[in-house]
Amino acid sequence: MTAVDVVVPCYNYAHYLGTCVSSILGQTGVEVRVLIVDDCSTDDTPQAAAALAAQDSRVAVVRNEVNLGLIGTANRGLLEWAQAPYALLISADDALTPGALARAADVLERHPEAGFVFGPAVVFDDDPPPAVPAAPGPVRHAIVDGPWLIEHICHHTNDVPTPTAVVRTELQKRVGGYNPATPHASDMEMWLRIAAYAKVGVIQAAQGYYRVHGSNMSGLYFAQATRDAEQRLKAAEEALAAVGSRVPEFPQILQTMRRIEADRAFWRAGLAFEAGEQALGDVYLRFAAATDPSPHSAPGFWSASAKRALGAGAIKQMRRLAGRPAPPVDADQLVPGIELKPGQLWGWQPEPECAAADTSPIIKSSGTRDAELASSTHA
């Protein structure tokens, strides 16, 4: 039976820890070990972790001597402890769906060219997590080229839910641990690095639960205008420096990413100037001009600059005279907010129309990279 080692970093999440660990120990079809790494919690985490270990010999607990933060804590477990063929890092406030590890292990066993596998996660905000019915019949999956995933993540979004990402342990240690230079986009930077070494499996069934609440690290950053884009660019730059020699198209991917992020910032700057939020608009303009390799050639630059010069009052008057009132501006358009809502299924999934036959390509990127469609034997 295939073995999976699961690392559970925990800092002051004692009230969530039982749900997370129970979801791991309840996995069938694989042998599991669990390491709870207590990062000097000040709540009841030591007692809760000790109780879980006393109840099941598959659970071990270590406590950091000093607070290492998420990066250091994750690396301690993945690089120093994990020994099974496959490893998973999951936060103490998240959980796994039934059968998730067996499905992931099956894909990796049948596709040695895949370095890691992931699937969508159910977004939730309360205990217990919502029940996920077992998928009827075989669960389909895709195998995508690593460079395609790099391009997708850089140009669109990081939609690889960390609580579902099962990695080959040998490859994880070869690639290295999470990068402390990207504390707020370390998962994205990790997927980019691994994808430079191997293909990636994508399971078309809910593999985990991702909890949203006020203390999510992502929520703290998404509410700060350009900070999310800055961290995403930093993650791509770090990954390029580490593995760029393995992906010849990576420099062009990053250059295009810069233009995309700048265009988004120019657009938000224009919205901010129309809304009378000049200081916010200036933040976006400065970021976009610094990010775009040639900002003055971007249409968004001139549009946003013109709106800044005119001012909100003049723009409103011009729209009134033209009979084209501006649509209401949502707060999330001005400042990126947390887009994940309870009940959503988060994570990339192949297009439904491409899942009709095993020979159907799931994805084509620039007409060059196809994804291979297959069926998993696990429900």
C-alpha positions as CSV (number, residue, x, y, z in Angstrom):
1,M,0.0,0.0,0.0
2,T,1.3,3.4,-1.0
3,A,2.5,5.7,1.9
4,V,1.9,9.4,2.3
5,D,3.5,11.6,4.9
6,V,1.4,14.6,5.9
7,V,2.9,17.7,7.6
8,V,0.5,19.9,9.7
9,P,2.1,23.2,10.7
10,C,0.1,24.7,13.6
11,Y,0.2,28.1,15.3
12,N,-2.6,28.9,17.6
13,Y,-5.1,26.7,15.7
14,A,-5.8,24.2,18.5
15,H,-9.6,24.6,17.9
16,Y,-9.1,23.5,14.2
17,L,-6.5,20.8,14.7
18,G,-8.8,17.9,15.5
19,T,-10.8,18.4,12.3
20,C,-7.7,18.5,10.2
21,V,-6.0,15.5,11.7
22,S,-9.1,13.4,11.7
23,S,-9.6,14.0,8.0
24,I,-6.1,12.7,7.4
25,L,-6.3,9.7,9.6
26,G,-9.6,8.7,8.0
27,Q,-8.0,8.4,4.6
28,T,-8.4,4.9,3.1
29,G,-6.3,3.1,0.5
30,V,-3.0,4.6,1.7
31,E,-0.7,4.4,4.7
32,V,-0.5,7.7,6.4
33,R,1.8,9.3,9.0
34,V,1.1,12.7,10.4
35,L,3.6,15.2,11.9
36,I,2.1,18.1,13.8
37,V,4.7,20.9,14.0
38,D,3.7,23.3,16.8
39,D,5.3,26.7,16.0
40,C,5.5,27.9,19.6
41,S,1.7,28.3,19.9
42,T,0.4,30.3,22.9
43,D,-3.0,28.6,22.9
44,D,-3.9,24.9,23.7
45,T,-2.1,23.5,20.7
46,P,0.4,21.5,22.8
47,Q,-2.4,19.8,24.7
48,A,-4.5,19.2,21.6
49,A,-1.6,17.8,19.6
50,A,-0.5,15.5,22.5
51,A,-4.1,14.1,22.8
52,L,-4.2,13.3,19.1
53,A,-0.9,11.6,19.3
54,A,-2.0,9.6,22.3
55,Q,-5.0,8.4,20.4
56,D,-3.3,7.2,17.3
57,S,0.3,6.0,16.9
58,R,0.4,7.4,13.4
59,V,0.5,10.9,14.8
60,A,3.8,12.5,15.9
61,V,4.3,16.0,17.4
62,V,7.3,18.3,17.5
63,R,7.4,21.8,18.9
64,N,9.8,24.5,17.5
65,E,12.2,25.9,20.1
66,V,11.6,29.3,18.6
67,N,8.8,30.6,16.4
68,L,10.0,29.8,12.8
69,G,6.9,31.1,11.0
70,L,5.1,29.1,8.3
71,I,8.0,28.8,6.0
72,G,10.5,27.5,8.5
73,T,7.9,25.2,10.1
74,A,6.8,23.8,6.7
75,N,10.4,23.1,5.7
76,R,11.2,21.4,9.0
77,G,8.5,18.9,8.3
78,L,8.9,18.4,4.6
79,L,12.7,18.4,4.4
80,E,13.7,16.8,7.7
81,W,10.9,14.4,8.6
82,A,9.0,13.3,5.5
83,Q,10.3,9.9,4.2
84,A,7.3,8.3,2.4
85,P,7.1,8.3,-1.4
86,Y,4.6,11.2,-1.3
87,A,4.2,14.2,1.0
88,L,1.5,16.7,1.7
89,L,1.6,20.0,3.5
90,I,-1.7,21.1,5.0
91,S,-2.5,23.9,7.4
92,A,-4.2,23.0,10.7
93,D,-7.3,25.0,9.7
94,D,-7.8,23.0,6.5
95,A,-8.9,19.4,5.8
96,L,-9.0,16.6,3.3
97,T,-12.0,15.1,1.6
98,P,-12.5,11.3,1.9
99,G,-10.4,9.4,-0.5
100,A,-8.2,12.4,-1.5
101,L,-4.8,10.8,-0.8
102,A,-5.7,7.5,-2.5
103,R,-6.8,9.4,-5.6
104,A,-3.6,11.5,-5.6
105,A,-1.3,8.5,-5.0
106,D,-3.0,6.6,-7.8
107,V,-2.3,9.3,-10.3
108,L,1.3,9.6,-9.2
109,E,1.8,5.9,-9.3
110,R,0.4,5.6,-12.8
111,H,2.2,8.7,-14.1
112,P,5.9,8.8,-13.0
113,E,6.4,11.8,-15.2
114,A,4.2,13.9,-12.8
115,G,5.9,15.6,-10.0
116,F,2.9,16.6,-8.0
117,V,-0.9,16.3,-8.2
118,F,-3.7,18.6,-7.0
119,G,-7.4,19.1,-7.3
120,P,-10.0,21.6,-6.3
121,A,-10.8,22.5,-2.7
122,V,-14.2,23.2,-1.2
123,V,-14.2,26.6,0.5
124,F,-15.8,26.7,3.9
125,D,-15.8,28.8,7.0
126,D,-17.3,26.6,9.8
127,D,-17.0,23.2,11.4
128,P,-17.7,20.6,10.4
129,P,-16.8,21.0,6.7
130,P,-19.6,20.4,4.3
131,A,-20.0,16.8,3.2
132,V,-18.7,16.0,-0.3
133,P,-20.5,13.0,-1.9
134,A,-18.3,10.3,-3.4
135,A,-17.8,10.7,-7.1
136,P,-19.8,8.2,-9.1
137,G,-17.5,5.8,-11.0
138,P,-13.9,6.6,-11.9
139,V,-12.6,10.1,-11.2
140,R,-10.9,11.7,-14.2
141,H,-7.7,13.6,-14.1
142,A,-5.3,15.4,-16.5
143,I,-1.6,15.5,-16.9
144,V,-0.3,18.9,-18.0
145,D,3.1,20.0,-19.0
146,G,5.0,21.9,-16.3
147,P,5.8,25.0,-18.5
148,W,2.1,25.3,-19.3
149,L,1.3,25.4,-15.6
150,I,4.0,28.1,-15.1
151,E,2.5,30.2,-17.8
152,H,-1.1,29.7,-16.5
153,I,-0.2,30.6,-12.9
154,C,1.9,33.7,-14.0
155,H,-0.6,35.0,-16.5
156,H,-3.9,34.2,-14.6
157,T,-3.8,33.2,-10.9
158,N,-2.4,30.7,-8.5
159,D,-5.3,28.3,-8.4
160,V,-3.4,25.3,-7.0
161,P,-5.0,24.8,-3.5
162,T,-2.2,23.9,-1.2
163,P,-4.2,21.5,1.0
164,T,-4.7,19.3,-2.0
165,A,-1.1,19.3,-3.5
166,V,0.6,15.9,-3.0
167,V,4.3,16.0,-4.1
168,R,6.8,13.3,-4.7
169,T,9.0,13.5,-1.6
170,E,12.2,12.9,-3.5
171,L,11.4,15.7,-5.9
172,Q,10.4,18.0,-3.0
173,K,13.8,17.5,-1.4
174,R,15.6,18.0,-4.7
175,V,13.8,21.2,-5.5
176,G,14.2,22.5,-1.9
177,G,11.9,24.0,0.7
178,Y,9.6,27.0,0.6
179,N,11.4,30.2,-0.1
180,P,11.6,32.7,2.8
181,A,12.0,35.5,0.3
182,T,8.4,35.1,-0.8
183,P,6.5,34.7,2.6
184,H,3.1,35.7,1.1
185,A,3.3,33.8,-2.2
186,S,5.5,30.9,-1.1
187,D,3.1,28.3,-2.4
188,M,3.0,29.9,-5.9
189,E,6.8,30.0,-6.0
190,M,7.0,26.4,-5.0
191,W,4.6,25.2,-7.7
192,L,6.6,27.2,-10.3
193,R,9.8,25.5,-9.2
194,I,8.4,22.0,-9.2
195,A,6.7,22.5,-12.6
196,A,10.1,23.3,-14.0
197,Y,11.1,19.7,-13.2
198,A,8.1,17.6,-14.0
199,K,4.6,17.4,-15.4
200,V,1.6,18.0,-13.1
201,G,-1.5,16.0,-12.4
202,V,-4.9,17.7,-11.9
203,I,-7.7,15.6,-10.4
204,Q,-11.3,16.5,-11.3
205,A,-12.8,15.9,-7.9
206,A,-12.8,17.8,-4.7
207,Q,-9.6,16.9,-2.9
208,G,-9.6,19.2,0.2
209,Y,-11.3,21.9,2.2
210,Y,-9.9,25.4,2.3
211,R,-11.1,27.5,5.3
212,V,-11.6,31.2,4.9
213,H,-11.7,33.5,7.9
214,G,-10.5,36.8,9.1
215,S,-7.0,35.7,9.9
216,N,-6.1,34.0,6.6
217,M,-2.6,35.3,5.6
218,S,-3.9,35.9,2.0
219,G,-6.8,38.1,3.3
220,L,-4.4,40.4,5.1
221,Y,-2.4,41.0,1.9
222,F,-5.2,41.1,-0.7
223,A,-6.7,44.1,1.0
224,Q,-3.6,46.2,0.4
225,A,-3.9,47.4,-3.2
226,T,-0.8,46.4,-5.1
227,R,0.7,44.1,-2.5
228,D,-0.7,40.9,-4.0
229,A,0.6,41.7,-7.4
230,E,4.0,42.6,-5.9
231,Q,4.2,39.3,-4.2
232,R,3.1,37.3,-7.2
233,L,5.8,39.1,-9.3
234,K,8.4,38.4,-6.6
235,A,7.5,34.7,-6.6
236,A,7.9,34.5,-10.4
237,E,11.2,36.3,-10.2
238,E,12.5,34.0,-7.5
239,A,11.4,30.9,-9.4
240,L,13.0,32.2,-12.6
241,A,16.3,32.7,-10.8
242,A,16.1,29.2,-9.3
243,V,14.9,27.1,-12.3
244,G,14.9,29.5,-15.3
245,S,17.6,27.4,-17.1
246,R,15.1,24.5,-17.2
247,V,12.3,26.5,-18.9
248,P,13.6,28.5,-21.9
249,E,10.3,30.4,-22.2
250,F,10.3,31.5,-18.6
251,P,11.8,35.0,-19.2
252,Q,9.1,35.7,-21.8
253,I,6.4,34.4,-19.5
254,L,7.7,36.8,-16.8
255,Q,7.8,39.8,-19.2
256,T,4.2,39.1,-20.3
257,M,3.2,38.8,-16.6
258,R,4.6,42.2,-16.0
259,R,2.5,43.7,-18.8
260,I,-0.6,41.9,-17.5
261,E,-0.1,43.1,-13.9
262,A,0.6,46.6,-15.2
263,D,-2.6,46.6,-17.3
264,R,-4.6,45.6,-14.3
265,A,-3.1,48.4,-12.3
266,F,-3.7,51.0,-15.0
267,W,-7.4,49.9,-15.1
268,R,-7.8,50.2,-11.4
269,A,-6.0,53.5,-11.4
270,G,-8.6,54.8,-13.9
271,L,-11.4,53.5,-11.7
272,A,-9.9,55.2,-8.7
273,F,-9.5,58.6,-10.4
274,E,-13.1,58.4,-11.6
275,A,-14.2,57.6,-8.0
276,G,-12.3,60.6,-6.7
277,E,-9.7,58.4,-5.0
278,Q,-6.6,60.2,-6.4
279,A,-4.1,58.9,-3.8
280,L,-5.2,55.3,-4.5
281,G,-5.0,55.9,-8.3
282,D,-1.5,57.3,-7.9
283,V,-0.4,54.1,-6.1
284,Y,-1.6,52.0,-9.0
285,L,0.0,54.4,-11.6
286,R,3.4,54.2,-9.8
287,F,3.2,50.4,-9.6
288,A,2.2,50.0,-13.2
289,A,4.8,52.3,-14.5
290,A,7.5,50.5,-12.5
291,T,6.2,47.1,-13.5
292,D,5.6,47.5,-17.3
293,P,8.8,47.3,-19.3
294,S,7.4,50.0,-21.6
295,P,4.5,51.7,-19.8
296,H,4.1,54.6,-22.3
297,S,3.2,52.2,-25.0
298,A,0.3,50.7,-23.0
299,P,-3.2,52.2,-23.8
300,G,-4.1,52.0,-20.1
301,F,-1.3,54.4,-19.2
302,W,-2.7,57.2,-21.3
303,S,-6.3,56.5,-20.3
304,A,-5.5,56.5,-16.6
305,S,-3.3,59.6,-17.0
306,A,-6.0,61.5,-18.8
307,K,-8.5,60.6,-16.1
308,R,-6.1,61.8,-13.4
309,A,-5.6,65.1,-15.2
310,L,-9.4,65.7,-15.7
311,G,-10.5,64.7,-12.2
312,A,-13.6,62.9,-11.0
313,G,-15.9,65.9,-11.5
314,A,-14.9,66.6,-15.1
315,I,-15.2,63.0,-16.0
316,K,-18.6,62.7,-14.5
317,Q,-19.8,65.8,-16.4
318,M,-18.4,64.5,-19.7
319,R,-20.1,61.2,-19.2
320,R,-23.4,63.0,-18.4
321,L,-23.2,65.1,-21.5
322,A,-22.4,62.0,-23.6
323,G,-25.3,60.1,-22.1
324,R,-23.0,57.4,-20.8
325,P,-23.0,57.4,-17.0
326,A,-20.3,55.3,-15.5
327,P,-21.4,52.0,-14.0
328,P,-21.2,51.7,-10.2
329,V,-17.7,50.7,-9.1
330,D,-17.4,47.7,-6.8
331,A,-15.0,48.0,-3.9
332,D,-13.2,44.9,-5.1
333,Q,-12.5,46.6,-8.4
334,L,-10.7,49.4,-6.6
335,V,-8.8,47.2,-4.2
336,P,-8.5,43.5,-4.8
337,G,-10.4,41.6,-2.1
338,I,-10.8,38.0,-1.0
339,E,-12.6,36.4,-3.9
340,L,-13.2,33.0,-2.3
341,K,-16.6,32.5,-0.7
342,P,-17.9,29.6,1.4
343,G,-19.5,26.9,-0.8
344,Q,-17.3,27.6,-3.8
345,L,-15.1,25.0,-5.4
346,W,-11.6,26.6,-5.8
347,G,-8.9,25.4,-8.1
348,W,-8.2,24.8,-11.7
349,Q,-10.3,22.1,-13.4
350,P,-10.2,20.9,-17.1
351,E,-13.0,22.2,-19.3
352,P,-16.0,20.0,-19.2
353,E,-16.3,19.7,-23.0
354,C,-12.8,18.2,-23.1
355,A,-13.6,15.4,-20.7
356,A,-15.7,13.4,-23.1
357,A,-13.1,11.0,-24.3
358,D,-9.7,9.8,-23.0
359,T,-8.0,11.1,-26.2
360,S,-9.5,14.6,-25.9
361,P,-7.0,17.4,-25.2
362,I,-8.0,19.3,-22.0
363,I,-5.9,22.4,-22.5
364,K,-4.0,23.9,-25.4
365,S,-1.7,26.8,-24.5
366,S,-0.6,28.9,-27.6
367,G,-1.5,25.8,-29.7
368,T,1.6,23.9,-28.4
369,R,0.8,22.1,-25.2
370,D,-1.9,19.5,-24.8
371,A,-3.0,17.9,-21.6
372,E,-3.5,14.2,-21.4
373,L,-6.8,13.0,-20.1
374,A,-7.1,9.8,-18.2
375,S,-9.3,8.0,-15.6
376,S,-8.4,7.2,-12.0
377,T,-9.4,3.9,-10.6
378,H,-10.4,5.5,-7.3
379,A,-13.9,6.9,-6.6
